């Protein structure tokens, strides 16, 4: 398998994992309160690990916790889409900010 294909496969698996967690939260109603979501997003948007990135499959840029769709060895970021992660009650900031 070529390096580019292997990297694409890893990115796809990370995306599938994040999507599955989000869909599970949706199905189980594991949603944070509106106030908690607003508070979490404010913290994330001011975090130095936040990345504003437009992926080829997206129409616009989005805010991510570190580089998107990567396996993160740095515990300060997770690669999640901030909009989705902050809405799930059982999720947590990798830095312990919320």
Backbone as XML, in Angstrom:
<?xml version="1.0"?>
<chain id="A" units="angstrom">
  <residue number="1" name="UNK">
    <atom name="N" x="0.858" y="-1.176" z="0.000"/>
    <atom name="CA" x="0.000" y="0.000" z="0.000"/>
    <atom name="C" x="0.902" y="1.236" z="0.000"/>
  </residue>
  <residue number="2" name="UNK">
    <atom name="N" x="0.614" y="2.185" z="-0.871"/>
    <atom name="CA" x="1.414" y="3.402" z="-0.938"/>
    <atom name="C" x="1.187" y="4.251" z="0.303"/>
  </residue>
  <residue number="3" name="UNK">
    <atom name="N" x="2.139" y="5.143" z="0.585"/>
    <atom name="CA" x="2.035" y="6.020" z="1.749"/>
    <atom name="C" x="0.781" y="6.881" z="1.679"/>
  </residue>
  <residue number="4" name="UNK">
    <atom name="N" x="0.489" y="7.464" z="0.521"/>
    <atom name="CA" x="-0.684" y="8.341" z="0.372"/>
    <atom name="C" x="-1.981" y="7.564" z="0.627"/>
  </residue>
  <residue number="5" name="UNK">
    <atom name="N" x="-2.055" y="6.361" z="0.122"/>
    <atom name="CA" x="-3.252" y="5.535" z="0.318"/>
    <atom name="C" x="-3.389" y="5.135" z="1.792"/>
  </residue>
  <residue number="6" name="UNK">
    <atom name="N" x="-2.275" y="4.820" z="2.426"/>
    <atom name="CA" x="-2.308" y="4.462" z="3.843"/>
    <atom name="C" x="-2.750" y="5.660" z="4.682"/>
  </residue>
  <residue number="7" name="UNK">
    <atom name="N" x="-2.251" y="6.852" z="4.350"/>
    <atom name="CA" x="-2.650" y="8.060" z="5.073"/>
    <atom name="C" x="-4.145" y="8.339" z="4.873"/>
  </residue>
  <residue number="8" name="UNK">
    <atom name="N" x="-4.643" y="8.158" z="3.675"/>
    <atom name="CA" x="-6.062" y="8.345" z="3.391"/>
    <atom name="C" x="-6.906" y="7.352" z="4.195"/>
  </residue>
  <residue number="9" name="UNK">
    <atom name="N" x="-6.457" y="6.111" z="4.269"/>
    <atom name="CA" x="-7.183" y="5.100" z="5.036"/>
    <atom name="C" x="-7.212" y="5.463" z="6.517"/>
  </residue>
  <residue number="10" name="UNK">
    <atom name="N" x="-6.080" y="5.937" z="7.072"/>
    <atom name="CA" x="-6.045" y="6.343" z="8.488"/>
    <atom name="C" x="-6.984" y="7.516" z="8.731"/>
  </residue>
  <residue number="11" name="UNK">
    <atom name="N" x="-6.976" y="8.508" z="7.844"/>
    <atom name="CA" x="-7.866" y="9.667" z="7.986"/>
    <atom name="C" x="-9.323" y="9.241" z="7.934"/>
  </residue>
  <residue number="12" name="UNK">
    <atom name="N" x="-9.645" y="8.327" z="7.041"/>
    <atom name="CA" x="-11.024" y="7.841" z="6.934"/>
    <atom name="C" x="-11.447" y="7.142" z="8.219"/>
  </residue>
  <residue number="13" name="UNK">
    <atom name="N" x="-10.570" y="6.341" z="8.809"/>
    <atom name="CA" x="-10.899" y="5.633" z="10.048"/>
    <atom name="C" x="-11.105" y="6.608" z="11.200"/>
  </residue>
  <residue number="14" name="UNK">
    <atom name="N" x="-10.286" y="7.638" z="11.283"/>
    <atom name="CA" x="-10.459" y="8.644" z="12.332"/>
    <atom name="C" x="-11.808" y="9.342" z="12.146"/>
  </residue>
  <residue number="15" name="UNK">
    <atom name="N" x="-12.144" y="9.684" z="10.906"/>
    <atom name="CA" x="-13.430" y="10.327" z="10.613"/>
    <atom name="C" x="-14.608" y="9.432" z="10.948"/>
  </residue>
  <residue number="16" name="UNK">
    <atom name="N" x="-14.503" y="8.166" z="10.640"/>
    <atom name="CA" x="-15.574" y="7.208" z="10.941"/>
    <atom name="C" x="-15.741" y="7.077" z="12.448"/>
  </residue>
  <residue number="17" name="UNK">
    <atom name="N" x="-14.643" y="7.018" z="13.177"/>
    <atom name="CA" x="-14.710" y="6.901" z="14.639"/>
    <atom name="C" x="-15.414" y="8.118" z="15.245"/>
  </residue>
  <residue number="18" name="UNK">
    <atom name="N" x="-15.023" y="9.321" z="14.819"/>
    <atom name="CA" x="-15.654" y="10.538" z="15.327"/>
    <atom name="C" x="-17.125" y="10.615" z="14.956"/>
  </residue>
  <residue number="19" name="UNK">
    <atom name="N" x="-17.445" y="10.242" z="13.743"/>
    <atom name="CA" x="-18.838" y="10.260" z="13.292"/>
    <atom name="C" x="-19.686" y="9.266" z="14.084"/>
  </residue>
  <residue number="20" name="UNK">
    <atom name="N" x="-19.130" y="8.109" z="14.358"/>
    <atom name="CA" x="-19.859" y="7.097" z="15.129"/>
    <atom name="C" x="-20.149" y="7.602" z="16.540"/>
  </residue>
  <residue number="21" name="UNK">
    <atom name="N" x="-19.186" y="8.282" z="17.160"/>
    <atom name="CA" x="-19.407" y="8.828" z="18.496"/>
    <atom name="C" x="-20.508" y="9.885" z="18.467"/>
  </residue>
  <residue number="22" name="UNK">
    <atom name="N" x="-20.505" y="10.719" z="17.437"/>
    <atom name="CA" x="-21.508" y="11.773" z="17.314"/>
    <atom name="C" x="-22.897" y="11.175" z="17.089"/>
  </residue>
  <residue number="23" name="UNK">
    <atom name="N" x="-23.000" y="10.183" z="16.225"/>
    <atom name="CA" x="-24.289" y="9.530" z="15.954"/>
    <atom name="C" x="-24.803" y="8.778" z="17.181"/>
  </residue>
  <residue number="24" name="UNK">
    <atom name="N" x="-23.903" y="8.180" z="17.939"/>
    <atom name="CA" x="-24.299" y="7.502" z="19.181"/>
    <atom name="C" x="-24.871" y="8.520" z="20.162"/>
  </residue>
  <residue number="25" name="UNK">
    <atom name="N" x="-24.230" y="9.672" z="20.261"/>
    <atom name="CA" x="-24.732" y="10.735" z="21.145"/>
    <atom name="C" x="-26.106" y="11.203" z="20.680"/>
  </residue>
  <residue number="26" name="UNK">
    <atom name="N" x="-26.281" y="11.333" z="19.383"/>
    <atom name="CA" x="-27.564" y="11.754" z="18.827"/>
    <atom name="C" x="-28.653" y="10.727" z="19.168"/>
  </residue>
  <residue number="27" name="UNK">
    <atom name="N" x="-28.346" y="9.461" z="18.983"/>
    <atom name="CA" x="-29.332" y="8.405" z="19.241"/>
    <atom name="C" x="-29.670" y="8.270" z="20.722"/>
  </residue>
  <residue number="28" name="UNK">
    <atom name="N" x="-28.699" y="8.537" z="21.591"/>
    <atom name="CA" x="-28.926" y="8.358" z="23.028"/>
    <atom name="C" x="-29.260" y="9.664" z="23.749"/>
  </residue>
  <residue number="29" name="UNK">
    <atom name="N" x="-29.394" y="10.734" z="22.974"/>
    <atom name="CA" x="-29.699" y="12.060" z="23.536"/>
    <atom name="C" x="-28.661" y="12.519" z="24.553"/>
  </residue>
  <residue number="30" name="UNK">
    <atom name="N" x="-27.419" y="12.237" z="24.250"/>
    <atom name="CA" x="-26.292" y="12.606" z="25.106"/>
    <atom name="C" x="-25.832" y="14.026" z="24.755"/>
  </residue>
  <residue number="31" name="UNK">
    <atom name="N" x="-26.734" y="14.996" z="24.920"/>
    <atom name="CA" x="-26.440" y="16.378" z="24.534"/>
    <atom name="C" x="-26.179" y="17.252" z="25.740"/>
  </residue>
  <residue number="32" name="UNK">
    <atom name="N" x="-25.227" y="18.124" z="25.617"/>
    <atom name="CA" x="-24.949" y="19.112" z="26.665"/>
    <atom name="C" x="-26.027" y="20.192" z="26.602"/>
  </residue>
  <residue number="33" name="UNK">
    <atom name="N" x="-26.167" y="20.936" z="27.688"/>
    <atom name="CA" x="-27.128" y="22.047" z="27.695"/>
    <atom name="C" x="-26.619" y="23.153" z="26.768"/>
  </residue>
  <residue number="34" name="UNK">
    <atom name="N" x="-27.535" y="24.020" z="26.349"/>
    <atom name="CA" x="-27.144" y="25.134" z="25.482"/>
    <atom name="C" x="-26.064" y="25.995" z="26.132"/>
  </residue>
  <residue number="35" name="UNK">
    <atom name="N" x="-26.192" y="26.231" z="27.434"/>
    <atom name="CA" x="-25.205" y="27.047" z="28.155"/>
    <atom name="C" x="-23.839" y="26.358" z="28.175"/>
  </residue>
  <residue number="36" name="UNK">
    <atom name="N" x="-23.831" y="25.044" z="28.390"/>
    <atom name="CA" x="-22.569" y="24.302" z="28.407"/>
    <atom name="C" x="-21.914" y="24.316" z="27.028"/>
  </residue>
  <residue number="37" name="UNK">
    <atom name="N" x="-22.720" y="24.134" z="25.984"/>
    <atom name="CA" x="-22.189" y="24.157" z="24.620"/>
    <atom name="C" x="-21.559" y="25.518" z="24.323"/>
  </residue>
  <residue number="38" name="UNK">
    <atom name="N" x="-22.263" y="26.577" z="24.654"/>
    <atom name="CA" x="-21.751" y="27.929" z="24.412"/>
    <atom name="C" x="-20.446" y="28.159" z="25.170"/>
  </residue>
  <residue number="39" name="UNK">
    <atom name="N" x="-20.402" y="27.728" z="26.416"/>
    <atom name="CA" x="-19.207" y="27.888" z="27.246"/>
    <atom name="C" x="-18.034" y="27.086" z="26.671"/>
  </residue>
  <residue number="40" name="UNK">
    <atom name="N" x="-18.295" y="25.840" z="26.296"/>
    <atom name="CA" x="-17.253" y="24.980" z="25.728"/>
    <atom name="C" x="-16.700" y="25.575" z="24.438"/>
  </residue>
  <residue number="41" name="UNK">
    <atom name="N" x="-17.593" y="26.005" z="23.554"/>
    <atom name="CA" x="-17.142" y="26.553" z="22.266"/>
    <atom name="C" x="-16.314" y="27.818" z="22.454"/>
  </residue>
  <residue number="42" name="UNK">
    <atom name="N" x="-16.689" y="28.657" z="23.413"/>
    <atom name="CA" x="-15.912" y="29.876" z="23.683"/>
    <atom name="C" x="-14.493" y="29.505" z="24.118"/>
  </residue>
  <residue number="43" name="UNK">
    <atom name="N" x="-14.372" y="28.500" z="24.969"/>
    <atom name="CA" x="-13.049" y="28.054" z="25.409"/>
    <atom name="C" x="-12.246" y="27.491" z="24.233"/>
  </residue>
  <residue number="44" name="UNK">
    <atom name="N" x="-12.886" y="26.678" z="23.418"/>
    <atom name="CA" x="-12.207" y="26.065" z="22.272"/>
    <atom name="C" x="-11.756" y="27.108" z="21.251"/>
  </residue>
  <residue number="45" name="UNK">
    <atom name="N" x="-12.604" y="28.081" z="20.983"/>
    <atom name="CA" x="-12.271" y="29.067" z="19.960"/>
    <atom name="C" x="-11.114" y="29.967" z="20.377"/>
  </residue>
  <residue number="46" name="UNK">
    <atom name="N" x="-10.829" y="30.025" z="21.670"/>
    <atom name="CA" x="-9.698" y="30.812" z="22.158"/>
    <atom name="C" x="-8.476" y="29.958" z="22.481"/>
  </residue>
  <residue number="47" name="UNK">
    <atom name="N" x="-8.542" y="28.677" z="22.168"/>
    <atom name="CA" x="-7.453" y="27.753" z="22.476"/>
    <atom name="C" x="-6.370" y="27.810" z="21.395"/>
  </residue>
  <residue number="48" name="UNK">
    <atom name="N" x="-5.102" y="27.791" z="21.790"/>
    <atom name="CA" x="-4.028" y="27.833" z="20.792"/>
    <atom name="C" x="-3.927" y="26.577" z="19.926"/>
  </residue>
  <residue number="49" name="UNK">
    <atom name="N" x="-4.532" y="25.460" z="20.334"/>
    <atom name="CA" x="-4.480" y="24.259" z="19.500"/>
    <atom name="C" x="-5.574" y="24.237" z="18.427"/>
  </residue>
  <residue number="50" name="UNK">
    <atom name="N" x="-6.526" y="25.194" z="18.482"/>
    <atom name="CA" x="-7.611" y="25.239" z="17.489"/>
    <atom name="C" x="-7.039" y="25.518" z="16.106"/>
  </residue>
  <residue number="51" name="UNK">
    <atom name="N" x="-7.527" y="24.798" z="15.145"/>
    <atom name="CA" x="-7.146" y="24.997" z="13.737"/>
    <atom name="C" x="-8.404" y="25.282" z="12.935"/>
  </residue>
  <residue number="52" name="UNK">
    <atom name="N" x="-8.358" y="26.296" z="12.092"/>
    <atom name="CA" x="-9.475" y="26.623" z="11.189"/>
    <atom name="C" x="-9.085" y="26.088" z="9.814"/>
  </residue>
  <residue number="53" name="UNK">
    <atom name="N" x="-9.762" y="25.020" z="9.395"/>
    <atom name="CA" x="-9.354" y="24.274" z="8.203"/>
    <atom name="C" x="-10.565" y="23.983" z="7.329"/>
  </residue>
  <residue number="54" name="UNK">
    <atom name="N" x="-10.344" y="24.049" z="6.038"/>
    <atom name="CA" x="-11.376" y="23.624" z="5.084"/>
    <atom name="C" x="-10.895" y="22.345" z="4.420"/>
  </residue>
  <residue number="55" name="UNK">
    <atom name="N" x="-11.611" y="21.272" z="4.665"/>
    <atom name="CA" x="-11.284" y="19.998" z="4.036"/>
    <atom name="C" x="-11.878" y="19.959" z="2.632"/>
  </residue>
  <residue number="56" name="UNK">
    <atom name="N" x="-11.320" y="19.169" z="1.734"/>
    <atom name="CA" x="-11.837" y="19.101" z="0.367"/>
    <atom name="C" x="-13.324" y="18.741" z="0.285"/>
  </residue>
  <residue number="57" name="UNK">
    <atom name="N" x="-13.834" y="18.004" z="1.263"/>
    <atom name="CA" x="-15.236" y="17.575" z="1.233"/>
    <atom name="C" x="-16.173" y="18.596" z="1.878"/>
  </residue>
  <residue number="58" name="UNK">
    <atom name="N" x="-15.649" y="19.738" z="2.331"/>
    <atom name="CA" x="-16.469" y="20.729" z="3.036"/>
    <atom name="C" x="-16.610" y="21.996" z="2.202"/>
  </residue>
  <residue number="59" name="UNK">
    <atom name="N" x="-17.748" y="22.682" z="2.370"/>
    <atom name="CA" x="-17.991" y="23.923" z="1.643"/>
    <atom name="C" x="-17.280" y="25.124" z="2.261"/>
  </residue>
  <residue number="60" name="UNK">
    <atom name="N" x="-17.021" y="25.061" z="3.554"/>
    <atom name="CA" x="-16.425" y="26.198" z="4.249"/>
    <atom name="C" x="-15.426" y="25.698" z="5.286"/>
  </residue>
  <residue number="61" name="UNK">
    <atom name="N" x="-14.664" y="26.627" z="5.828"/>
    <atom name="CA" x="-13.718" y="26.291" z="6.883"/>
    <atom name="C" x="-14.481" y="25.953" z="8.162"/>
  </residue>
  <residue number="62" name="UNK">
    <atom name="N" x="-13.880" y="25.104" z="8.973"/>
    <atom name="CA" x="-14.458" y="24.718" z="10.252"/>
    <atom name="C" x="-13.362" y="24.722" z="11.305"/>
  </residue>
  <residue number="63" name="UNK">
    <atom name="N" x="-13.766" y="24.797" z="12.566"/>
    <atom name="CA" x="-12.823" y="24.805" z="13.671"/>
    <atom name="C" x="-12.610" y="23.389" z="14.182"/>
  </residue>
  <residue number="64" name="UNK">
    <atom name="N" x="-11.338" y="23.016" z="14.339"/>
    <atom name="CA" x="-10.945" y="21.680" z="14.756"/>
    <atom name="C" x="-10.037" y="21.770" z="15.973"/>
  </residue>
  <residue number="65" name="UNK">
    <atom name="N" x="-10.051" y="20.752" z="16.789"/>
    <atom name="CA" x="-9.142" y="20.651" z="17.936"/>
    <atom name="C" x="-7.835" y="20.048" z="17.425"/>
  </residue>
  <residue number="66" name="UNK">
    <atom name="N" x="-6.940" y="20.902" z="16.979"/>
    <atom name="CA" x="-5.698" y="20.446" z="16.356"/>
    <atom name="C" x="-5.944" y="20.087" z="14.906"/>
  </residue>
  <residue number="67" name="UNK">
    <atom name="N" x="-4.948" y="19.516" z="14.239"/>
    <atom name="CA" x="-5.122" y="19.119" z="12.844"/>
    <atom name="C" x="-6.249" y="18.098" z="12.706"/>
  </residue>
  <residue number="68" name="UNK">
    <atom name="N" x="-7.142" y="18.296" z="11.736"/>
    <atom name="CA" x="-8.291" y="17.385" z="11.607"/>
    <atom name="C" x="-7.942" y="16.029" z="11.032"/>
  </residue>
  <residue number="69" name="UNK">
    <atom name="N" x="-8.720" y="15.058" z="11.476"/>
    <atom name="CA" x="-8.685" y="13.700" z="10.939"/>
    <atom name="C" x="-7.301" y="13.069" z="10.970"/>
  </residue>
  <residue number="70" name="UNK">
    <atom name="N" x="-6.594" y="13.304" z="12.059"/>
    <atom name="CA" x="-5.292" y="12.671" z="12.244"/>
    <atom name="C" x="-5.300" y="11.924" z="13.564"/>
  </residue>
  <residue number="71" name="UNK">
    <atom name="N" x="-4.484" y="10.882" z="13.639"/>
    <atom name="CA" x="-4.273" y="10.208" z="14.916"/>
    <atom name="C" x="-3.374" y="11.129" z="15.732"/>
  </residue>
  <residue number="72" name="UNK">
    <atom name="N" x="-3.832" y="11.520" z="16.902"/>
    <atom name="CA" x="-3.087" y="12.494" z="17.698"/>
    <atom name="C" x="-2.291" y="11.812" z="18.798"/>
  </residue>
  <residue number="73" name="UNK">
    <atom name="N" x="-0.989" y="12.016" z="18.726"/>
    <atom name="CA" x="-0.117" y="11.524" z="19.780"/>
    <atom name="C" x="0.098" y="12.612" z="20.828"/>
  </residue>
  <residue number="74" name="UNK">
    <atom name="N" x="-0.166" y="13.864" z="20.463"/>
    <atom name="CA" x="-0.079" y="14.988" z="21.385"/>
    <atom name="C" x="-1.360" y="15.029" z="22.203"/>
  </residue>
  <residue number="75" name="UNK">
    <atom name="N" x="-1.272" y="14.873" z="23.527"/>
    <atom name="CA" x="-2.489" y="14.854" z="24.341"/>
    <atom name="C" x="-3.206" y="16.202" z="24.419"/>
  </residue>
  <residue number="76" name="UNK">
    <atom name="N" x="-2.630" y="17.264" z="23.869"/>
    <atom name="CA" x="-3.253" y="18.589" z="23.937"/>
    <atom name="C" x="-4.351" y="18.777" z="22.902"/>
  </residue>
  <residue number="77" name="UNK">
    <atom name="N" x="-4.437" y="17.900" z="21.909"/>
    <atom name="CA" x="-5.487" y="18.030" z="20.897"/>
    <atom name="C" x="-5.979" y="16.644" z="20.508"/>
  </residue>
  <residue number="78" name="UNK">
    <atom name="N" x="-7.166" y="16.622" z="19.878"/>
    <atom name="CA" x="-7.768" y="15.327" z="19.537"/>
    <atom name="C" x="-8.153" y="15.205" z="18.063"/>
  </residue>
  <residue number="79" name="UNK">
    <atom name="N" x="-8.174" y="16.317" z="17.321"/>
    <atom name="CA" x="-8.539" y="16.262" z="15.912"/>
    <atom name="C" x="-10.027" y="16.302" z="15.648"/>
  </residue>
  <residue number="80" name="UNK">
    <atom name="N" x="-10.822" y="16.501" z="16.693"/>
    <atom name="CA" x="-12.279" y="16.513" z="16.546"/>
    <atom name="C" x="-12.783" y="17.841" z="15.988"/>
  </residue>
  <residue number="81" name="UNK">
    <atom name="N" x="-13.926" y="17.775" z="15.355"/>
    <atom name="CA" x="-14.642" y="18.957" z="14.909"/>
    <atom name="C" x="-15.251" y="19.603" z="16.150"/>
  </residue>
  <residue number="82" name="UNK">
    <atom name="N" x="-14.852" y="20.827" z="16.439"/>
    <atom name="CA" x="-15.266" y="21.491" z="17.676"/>
    <atom name="C" x="-16.781" y="21.617" z="17.763"/>
  </residue>
  <residue number="83" name="UNK">
    <atom name="N" x="-17.441" y="21.931" z="16.669"/>
    <atom name="CA" x="-18.890" y="22.107" z="16.674"/>
    <atom name="C" x="-19.598" y="20.863" z="17.196"/>
  </residue>
  <residue number="84" name="UNK">
    <atom name="N" x="-19.143" y="19.691" z="16.790"/>
    <atom name="CA" x="-19.774" y="18.454" z="17.216"/>
    <atom name="C" x="-19.360" y="18.020" z="18.609"/>
  </residue>
  <residue number="85" name="UNK">
    <atom name="N" x="-18.072" y="18.050" z="18.880"/>
    <atom name="CA" x="-17.579" y="17.567" z="20.171"/>
    <atom name="C" x="-18.140" y="18.370" z="21.339"/>
  </residue>
  <residue number="86" name="UNK">
    <atom name="N" x="-18.252" y="19.670" z="21.190"/>
    <atom name="CA" x="-18.724" y="20.510" z="22.290"/>
    <atom name="C" x="-20.198" y="20.286" z="22.615"/>
  </residue>
  <residue number="87" name="UNK">
    <atom name="N" x="-20.945" y="19.698" z="21.690"/>
    <atom name="CA" x="-22.376" y="19.477" z="21.898"/>
    <atom name="C" x="-22.679" y="18.168" z="22.621"/>
  </residue>
  <residue number="88" name="UNK">
    <atom name="N" x="-21.705" y="17.287" z="22.719"/>
    <atom name="CA" x="-21.917" y="15.979" z="23.336"/>
    <atom name="C" x="-21.558" y="16.048" z="24.818"/>
  </residue>
  <residue number="89" name="UNK">
    <atom name="N" x="-22.543" y="15.781" z="25.669"/>
    <atom name="CA" x="-22.371" y="15.904" z="27.117"/>
    <atom name="C" x="-21.216" y="15.061" z="27.645"/>
  </residue>
  <residue number="90" name="UNK">
    <atom name="N" x="-21.072" y="13.829" z="27.183"/>
    <atom name="CA" x="-20.069" y="12.916" z="27.725"/>
    <atom name="C" x="-18.659" y="13.144" z="27.179"/>
  </residue>
  <residue number="91" name="UNK">
    <atom name="N" x="-18.493" y="14.041" z="26.228"/>
    <atom name="CA" x="-17.164" y="14.343" z="25.704"/>
    <atom name="C" x="-16.431" y="15.286" z="26.636"/>
  </residue>
  <residue number="92" name="UNK">
    <atom name="N" x="-15.114" y="15.365" z="26.494"/>
    <atom name="CA" x="-14.301" y="16.236" z="27.337"/>
    <atom name="C" x="-13.146" y="16.817" z="26.524"/>
  </residue>
  <residue number="93" name="UNK">
    <atom name="N" x="-12.694" y="17.971" z="26.949"/>
    <atom name="CA" x="-11.529" y="18.618" z="26.334"/>
    <atom name="C" x="-10.288" y="17.783" z="26.660"/>
  </residue>
  <residue number="94" name="UNK">
    <atom name="N" x="-9.414" y="17.548" z="25.661"/>
    <atom name="CA" x="-8.213" y="16.771" z="25.949"/>
    <atom name="C" x="-7.254" y="17.474" z="26.919"/>
  </residue>
  <residue number="95" name="UNK">
    <atom name="N" x="-7.451" y="18.777" z="27.098"/>
    <atom name="CA" x="-6.617" y="19.537" z="28.033"/>
    <atom name="C" x="-7.300" y="19.730" z="29.396"/>
  </residue>
  <residue number="96" name="UNK">
    <atom name="N" x="-8.521" y="19.196" z="29.535"/>
    <atom name="CA" x="-9.242" y="19.305" z="30.793"/>
    <atom name="C" x="-9.862" y="20.667" z="31.041"/>
  </residue>
  <residue number="97" name="UNK">
    <atom name="N" x="-10.030" y="21.464" z="29.988"/>
    <atom name="CA" x="-10.622" y="22.808" z="30.156"/>
    <atom name="C" x="-12.138" y="22.750" z="30.364"/>
  </residue>
  <residue number="98" name="UNK">
    <atom name="N" x="-12.780" y="21.682" z="29.939"/>
    <atom name="CA" x="-14.212" y="21.488" z="30.172"/>
    <atom name="C" x="-14.524" y="20.006" z="30.213"/>
  </residue>
</chain>
